[in-house]
Amino acid sequence: MRLRELPPLTRRVLVGSVGFTVLTIGVCMVLLPGPAFIVIPLGLVILATEFLWARRILRKTRQMLSRMRNPAH
């Protein structure tokens, strides 16, 4: 069974659970050893598949990183 074939509420709960778990692990990695700078965005990407607020945070983060890379533009 594919994720898209699940009922919408079930899909949102499943994606939310997995996304928040990954995001929480990433936040813990800020204090503990681990690649938090990879895991936190991964959690946001997972959440952004179903939640608009996560898409907005991800978009703002990408814009901020782009500005940091190209400060003259």
C-alpha positions, 0 to 999 in steps of 0.5 A: 500500500502506498502512502497516497492511498491511505485516508487523509487523516491517517496519512497526516497522523503518520507523516506527523508522527514520523516527521516530529520524531525525526525533528525531535531527534534533530533538536536533541542532536543540537546538544548531543553529538550528531548531525543536527544540521542534516536531521532537523531539515530532514524532519521539516521536509517530511512534515512539509509533505503534509503541513503548510506551516512546515513548508513555510519554515522550510522556504524561509530557511532556504531563503536565509541560507541562500542569502548567507551564501550570496551576501552581495545579492 
